[in-house]
Amino acid sequence: MKLRVGIAGYGLAGRSFHAPILVGTNFEVSAVLTTNDVRKRHAKEDFPSVKIVSTIEELCEQDLDLVVIASGNQVHLSQAFAAIKAGIPTVVDKPMGVDVAQTKEILDAAKAVGVPVTTYFNRKWDSDILTLKRVIRDGHIGKVIRMDSRFERFRPQLNPQSWRENNSPQDGGGLLLDLMPHLISTAIECFGPANLKSASIRSIRGGADDDCVLVLGHDSGVESILSASAVVGSPGPRLRVIGSEGAFVVNELDPQEALLRSGKMPRDGKWQEDTSSLAYIHKGEIVEEFKSDPGNYASFYSLVHDAIENKTAMPISAEEILAVAQIIDHAREINSHG
């Protein structure tokens, strides 16, 4: 059955990353919260019968089955509280809170009243991560030693219009909060619990942090080197995983982001387009293409739909959300003392 969803925020996250996936997994976008005239127009173009509202309280009055918070990080806490207070299951775009304290407040509030809440670690359903899990499971590169995982771009000029690029960490700005949650959550997904070994968080362009490198030591013995940067003139491979008998390499980003930005969407929880990344196994001079699993962000919202209808678990647990937030807080701590 179709479930009614309200989306708070209709910028890039709300319009390109949440709305199409929601539609493709049996949700009806019934209401959108935005006060921006351009975004109001976009919402009406995409969903002619959608109700446009200007406050989170008004959004929560629209007889919704789910609230998706895709607004600026600095309002995640207040908007999540409002949705939880209204008793509506809630998905908060990553990061759930700007620090551990905020994250814990949201999770505790939800637990106290029994309202399901989760966060959008959608990159766990990237083709590269799904394929890597199979590579590990089937022993294609032997015992895994190290993973290099990165979201690196070359944008040497600061965008003065972007809150992510200019806001302080307390107001939700910077790559440590924007891209690092994906890198940390996927590393933990593949190799289990981890502790932070080192952190470098810098602002190269004079705005928010735009060059971050974290090194995690997993209890399993694997080391993850995670890089999120806007100032890399020669981005490295998206993923390079080194094992005792070879290396698994994926050079490009998962195709789903480009598909979503171009207006494509899944249908009935599945993509009609190819969403497989080009993957390779390297063994010295021998390089072979490796058949990858298709990526599917719709899996996240299919699990959310199931959680609402059948009272099953939300796709990302409170423990995992907190583990990622703790590593980010610890990284700031190490960096400020370093």
N, C-alpha and C positions, 0 to 999 in steps of 0.2 A: 504494500500500500504506500501511496505517496505521503511523505511527512512534510509539514510546513516549517520552513526555515526563515529566520530573519538574519540578515548580514549587517553587522556594524562596521561601517567603513567600506567605500567602494572605489579605492585606488587600485594600484597594481595587484595587491594581495587579494582583495575582495573580488575584483572583476575578473582577473586572469587565473588566479590559483584556486579560488574557492567556488565561485558561482558555477563554472562549467562542470567541475567535478561533482558538485552537489546535484546538478541537473542530470548528470550521467549516472547517478546512483539512486534515483527514485526519490529525490527531494524536490519540493516545489518552492522556489524563491518567492515568498509572499510579501516580505517587507525589507526595506533597506534604510539604514540610518546614515544620512550624510547631510551636511549643511552646505556642501560645495556645489555650485550651480552646474558646472561641467559634469560632475559625477552624478548629479540628479538626472541630467539628460542621458548619460550613458546607461543608467539603471533602467530608465523608461524605454530606451532603444532596445535593450536586451530583454526586458520583461515588461511589456506594455501595461499589464494589469497590476504591477507591483505597487505596494503602498510605500511612499517615501515619508520618513519621519525624521524629526530633528533632535530627539533625545533618546537615550537608552531606555528610560522609563516608558516612553511611548512605544518603543520597539517591543518591549516585554508585554505590552497590552494587546498584541496582535494575534493571540491564540496560537502560539507557536509550539512546535515539538522540539525545536533546536534553535539555539542562538550561536552564530559564528562571529567571533570578535576578530575583525581583520583591520582594526584601526591602528593609530599610532601607539607604540609601546608604552608611552607615558600614561595612557588611559586604560590599559588592559586591566589593572587592578579594580578601578571603580566600575568599569563596565561588567567585568566578571561578577563582582559583588551583586550588582543590580539583577543580572540574569539568574544567579543562584538564589537570591532572595525571592525572586518571582517563581522559583521552583522549576526552571527550564534547563534541561540538559545543555551543556555549553562546550564549544570547542574554542580555545583561545589560540590564535596564531602564535608561532614561537617568536620571542621567548614568552612564556606565560607571565612572568613578572620580570622586572628589571634587575632583581637580585633574589637571593634565596629567601629573604624575609618576606617579600611580596608573594613569591611563588608559594611559600608555605601558608601564607594567609588565605590565598585562594583555595588551595587544596583542603585546608582545615575547615573553611567555611562550607565547602561543598560536602565534605564528609559529615559535618555536624547536622546537616539537614537532609542528607541522603540524596543529593542531586549529582548525577554523573557529570564529570568534567574531565577534559583531556586537552592535549596540545598538539599542534600540527607538525609532527616530525615526519613529513611526507617523504623525505629523501630515503627513508628505509625501504621505500618501494621504487627506488631508481633501478634501472636495469643493471647497472654496475654492482650495486650492493647485493641484489638478489642472486646475480651470477657468482659473485665472490663467495657467498655462503655455500653454494654448491661446489665451488672449487675447493674450499676448505674441507667440506664434508667428504668429498670423494678423493681427497689427497692428491690433486693434480700437480701441486708444487711442493709436496712433502710437508714438513713441519714449518708452519708460518713463523717468521722471525720478526718482520717489521712491515708496517703499512705506512706509505706516504699518501695522504688524502688531502686534496686541496680544491678550493674555489679561488682561483687567481684570475685577475682581470688587469687590463691596462687602461686606467682612466686618470691620467695625470692631473687633470684640472678638477678642482672641487666644484660640485654642483650647488650653487647658493640656494637653489629652490628645494633641495632635498633635506628633510629633517634628519634622516638616517645619517647623512654625511656631516651634519653640523651640530646636532644636539649633544649635550654631555651624556655620559653613561647613566647618570641619575634620571635623565629625561628620555632614556631609551635609545640613544644614538650609538653609532659605531658598529664595526664588523664583528666584534666579539659577541654582541647580542644578535646581530643579523644573520651571519652565516655560520659562526662557530657552533651554535646548537645543533645544526645539521651534521657537521663533521664529528662532533662528540657523540651524538646519539647513534650514528651509524657505526662508529668505532666500537662502542659498547655493544651494539647489536651483534656485531661480527665476532668480537673477541672477549666479551664479558666485562665484569666490573674493572674499574681502573682508578689509579691515583695519578695526580698531576706531578710530573717530574720537573718541568721547567716551563716558563711562559715569557714571551716577548710580545708586548702590546704597545704599538707606537702610532703616533699621528705624523705622517709624512707631509700631508698637504695642508696642515694647519687647522683642520676641522676635527671631527670625531676620529676615534682610532680607525685606521685604514690599512694596517699591516700587522697581522697577528700570527704568531707561531706558538702552538702548544705541543708539548711532548707528554704523552700518557704512557704509563707503565701498567699493563693489564695484569691481573692476577694470574692469567693463563701463561704469562711469560712473553707475550707479544708486546712490541713497542709501537705506538702510533704517533706519527709526526703529522700534525694537522696545521694547514696553512690557509688563512683567509686574507686576501690582499687585493687592493685596488691599484697597486703601483708596480705590478710585475710586467715588464716589457716583453718577457718571453715566458708565458705561463707554462708550467710543467704539466705532465699528464694528470688527468683528473684523479686517477688511482694507480698506484704502483705497489703491489704487495709482494714482498720477497719471502720465498720459502727455501728450505734446505735443498730442494731439487729443481728450482726454477722461479720465475716471477710472473705474476698476473698483471697485465697492464691494460688500462682503458684510458684513451687519450682525451676524448671529448665528453662534454656534458650529456647527460641523459636527454633523449629527444623530446620528452614530454613538455618541457618548458617552452620550447619553440612552437610546438603544436598548439599549446594553450594560448600563447601570445598571438598566434595567427587565427584564433577563433575556432579551432577544432575542439571537440569534447568527446569523452567516452559515451557509449550507449549501453544501458543495462549493466553497468559496472565493468565494461571492457572497451578497450580502444579498437577501432576498425583499422587504424594506421599501424605501421611497424614502430614499435617503441623499444627496439633492442639497440643497445650500444655496440659498437665494434670493439671486440675484446681480443686480447692476444696472450698466448703463453710464450715467454721467452726462456730459452735454455742456452745461454751464451749466444753463439751466432745463429742458432736455430730459432726462428720465430714462426709460430703457427697461429692462424686465426682460431679463436675458440668460440663455439656457438653460445651466445648469451641468452639469458631469460628476458622476456619483454618486461619493461617497467610498467607499473600500474598504480598511480595515485588513487584511483577509484577504490582500491582495496581498503584504504583508510576510511573513506566515508561509507563503504559497504558495512564495515565493522561497527561504525557509529550508528548506522541505521539499525543494525541487528541489536546493538546495546539498548537502544531506545525501545524497540518493539518487544524484545525478548529478555530484557534485563541481564544480558551478558556483559562481559567486561569491555570497557572502552579500549581502543587499540593501543594507547600509550598509558602505562600505569603511573600512579603517583610516585612510586619509588624511582622509576626511570626519569621522570620529569625533575625530581629533586636531585638525583645524581648529576644530571647535566648542569643544573643551576649551581650546585655546589662546586663543580669544577670551574665554572666561569667566575664565581666569587673568589675562589682560591687563586685563580690566575691573576685577578686584579691585585690581590693581596701580595703575591710573590713579586709582581711587577713593580708595585709601589715601594717595596723594600729593596728591590734589586738595584 
